[in-house]
Amino acid sequence: MRKLKNSELDRLSVDEFKNTVKTPIIIVLDNIRSLNNIGSVFRTSDAFLIEKIYLCGITAKPPHKDIHKTALGSTDTVDWEYVENTMDLVKQLQEEDIHVASIEQADNATMLNNFTPERNKTYALVFGNEVKGVQQEVVSASDVVLEIPQYGTKHSLNISVSCGVVIWDIFSKIQTLT
C-alpha cells in the first residue's frame, strides 16, 4: 500500500464544487468564538459537500487570517452567510421545511447513533458556543436535539470535532437512503 499523491486525489475545482449536487445538510454556528474552529468547520463542510454554513451572533466571518489558516481555501467553495440572530434563522429554516437539529446534551435528546434521517429532508445542524453550547431558546425550538454518545470523564468535545463526528454520521446515513 502506498500513499496517494495530491494529483491522484481527483479533487474538484472550485467551479466544479459550486456546480455539484450538495449533501442536504446546512451548518449553523451559534456564537462560536474560535476562529480556528470556524475554519475547521468550513474544511469539513467542503469535504462532505455541505449546502451552506450560517455564521450567527459573535461567530467571525471570512476573510480572516485565522479562519483561513484552518479552512485552507474552503471559504471560497462552501456557501456561507452571516445572520445576526440564530433564533430568527431557526424560524426561517423551519418555514422552509428544513429540519433543525441542535447538537447538545439535553434531557430527551436522541443519541446520534440512534438517529435516522428522513429521506429527501434537509437538515440544519446547530453547533453552539465552546463554553455555553447552543442557546436554550434554540434548543427548545429545534425539531430534534442530537447528542453524541460519550463514555469518558469529560463529556465534552471541541466544536470542530463534534461537527466532524455529526456530519460524517448523518452524511453516511443519508448516503444509504439514496
C-alpha positions in Angstrom: 0.0 0.0 0.0 1.3 3.5 -0.8 0.1 6.9 0.0 -1.6 8.8 -2.9 -0.1 12.0 -4.3 -2.3 15.1 -4.3 -2.5 14.8 -8.1 -4.1 11.4 -7.7 -6.9 12.5 -5.3 -9.4 13.6 -8.1 -10.3 16.8 -6.3 -13.0 19.1 -7.6 -12.1 22.6 -8.9 -13.9 25.5 -7.1 -16.3 25.8 -10.1 -16.9 22.0 -10.1 -17.6 22.2 -6.4 -20.1 25.1 -6.8 -22.0 23.1 -9.5 -22.0 19.7 -7.7 -25.2 18.4 -6.1 -24.7 19.0 -2.4 -25.5 16.9 0.6 -28.8 18.1 2.2 -27.1 19.4 5.3 -26.8 23.0 6.5 -24.5 24.0 9.3 -25.4 26.7 11.8 -22.7 28.1 14.0 -24.2 29.7 17.1 -21.8 32.2 18.7 -18.6 30.3 18.0 -15.6 32.2 19.4 -12.6 30.3 18.0 -11.6 31.4 14.5 -9.7 28.1 14.1 -12.8 26.1 14.9 -14.7 28.1 12.3 -12.1 27.4 9.7 -12.1 23.7 10.6 -15.9 23.6 10.1 -15.5 25.1 6.7 -13.0 22.5 5.8 -15.1 19.6 7.0 -18.1 21.1 5.2 -16.2 21.2 2.0 -15.1 17.6 2.4 -18.8 16.4 2.6 -20.3 18.8 0.1 -22.4 20.7 2.7 -25.0 23.0 1.2 -24.3 26.1 3.3 -22.9 27.4 6.6 -24.7 30.1 8.6 -22.4 32.1 10.9 -24.5 33.6 13.7 -24.0 36.1 16.6 -20.4 36.6 17.6 -19.2 34.0 15.1 -16.5 35.6 12.9 -16.8 35.9 9.2 -14.2 35.3 6.4 -12.0 36.7 5.3 -9.8 36.4 8.4 -6.3 35.0 8.5 -7.1 32.7 11.5 -10.1 31.3 9.7 -8.1 30.9 6.5 -5.3 29.1 8.4 -7.5 26.1 9.1 -10.1 26.5 6.3 -7.4 26.1 3.6 -9.5 27.8 0.9 -12.8 26.2 1.7 -14.3 29.6 2.5 -14.2 30.0 -1.3 -16.1 26.8 -2.0 -18.7 26.4 0.7 -21.6 28.9 0.5 -21.9 30.9 3.7 -24.0 33.7 5.1 -23.9 35.8 8.3 -27.2 36.1 10.3 -27.0 38.0 13.5 -29.8 36.2 15.4 -29.7 32.4 15.5 -33.3 32.2 16.6 -34.5 34.2 13.6 -32.6 31.9 11.3 -34.1 28.8 13.0 -37.6 30.1 12.4 -36.8 30.9 8.8 -35.3 27.5 8.1 -38.3 25.7 9.7 -40.6 27.8 7.5 -38.6 26.5 4.5 -39.3 22.9 5.7 -35.8 22.4 6.9 -35.5 20.1 9.9 -33.5 21.9 12.7 -31.3 19.7 14.9 -29.4 21.2 17.8 -26.3 19.3 18.8 -26.4 19.4 22.5 -26.6 17.4 25.7 -30.2 17.8 26.8 -32.9 15.8 28.5 -34.8 13.7 26.0 -32.0 14.2 23.4 -31.7 11.5 20.7 -28.4 9.8 20.7 -26.7 10.3 17.4 -26.2 6.6 16.8 -30.0 6.1 17.2 -31.0 8.9 14.8 -32.2 8.1 11.4 -32.6 11.0 8.9 -35.7 11.1 6.8 -35.4 10.6 3.0 -35.5 13.8 1.0 -35.2 16.1 4.0 -32.7 18.8 4.5 -31.2 19.1 8.0 -29.8 22.2 9.6 -27.3 21.2 12.3 -26.8 23.8 15.0 -23.5 23.8 16.9 -23.1 26.1 19.9 -20.6 28.2 21.7 -17.5 26.4 23.1 -18.5 27.2 26.7 -22.2 27.7 26.8 -23.3 25.4 24.0 -26.4 26.1 21.9 -28.6 28.8 23.3 -31.5 27.3 25.3 -34.1 29.2 23.2 -32.7 27.5 20.0 -32.6 24.1 21.7 -36.2 24.5 22.7 -37.3 25.5 19.2 -35.4 22.7 17.5 -37.2 19.8 15.8 -34.7 17.4 17.4 -31.8 17.5 19.8 -29.0 15.1 18.9 -26.3 14.1 21.5 -23.0 12.5 20.6 -22.6 9.5 22.9 -19.5 9.9 25.1 -18.2 7.4 27.6 -15.1 9.0 29.2 -14.8 11.5 32.0 -15.1 14.8 30.1 -18.3 14.5 28.2 -17.2 17.4 26.1 -15.8 17.6 22.6 -14.3 20.5 20.7 -16.9 22.1 18.4 -14.9 21.2 15.2 -14.6 17.6 16.4 -18.3 17.5 17.2 -19.1 18.9 13.8 -16.9 16.3 12.1 -18.5 13.4 14.0 -22.1 14.6 13.4 -21.6 15.5 9.7 -19.9 12.1 9.0 -22.6 10.2 10.8 -25.6 11.9 9.1 -23.8 12.0 5.7 -23.2 8.2 5.9 -26.9 7.6 6.8 -28.1 9.9 4.0 -26.0 8.0 1.5 -27.7 4.7 2.4 -31.1 6.4 1.8 -30.3 7.4 -1.8 
